[in-house]
């Protein structure tokens, strides 16, 4: 019975986002984007031993998927 109220709230938020004037400070955005370059995730002491096998397995599956995607485009 609460779905109607939730849908009404979602509709209200969507309309607010659609019709609200956006005052974007493009100069500030440009400064932020031109700032320091992204160097990736922060370095840590490595992967904890309990997750090392999962990291190896996940890394291998990502490489296989990337290879399959590249092979299918050729």
Buried (B, 14 or more C-beta within 10 A) or exposed (E): EEEEEEEEEEEEEEEEEEEEEEEEEEEEEEEEEEEEEEEEEEEEEEEEEEEEEEEEEEEEEEEEEEEEEEEEEE
